[in-house]
Amino acid sequence: MQQINFERDSYENFNDYNDLMVQAFGIGCSLCESSEIILVLKDSPIPIGRLIKQQAKSLSDEEVEKLIAEPLQQWQKFDDLNSEALKPTFLCAECFNTLNIEGKL
Ligand SMILES: [Zn+2]
């Protein structure tokens, strides 16, 4: 496994709505690319699925595109910064367990 900076307390549950970011944008675990993401680094932008879900009315495709354009850039920037800092943005259960075990040694 590559060199990474991992702190247990820096992560929170990733609860996107309907797994939208996985389904629509193909995001995955930052280490193994699994789509079974359970954790995200704290201070992330709002997950896109939840953002769309929060809207009071249903949106046209065009409105959705407009709504998510900026958050998508924020996610991209967030992920870029994290990878520069060697921090995984998203973690699946398996990678998380591995990191947790290594951290205890
Ligand atoms: Zn993984």
Residues whose N, C-alpha, C, O or C-beta is under 5 A from the ligand:
A	BS01	ZN	C29 L31 C32 E33 S34 C92 C95
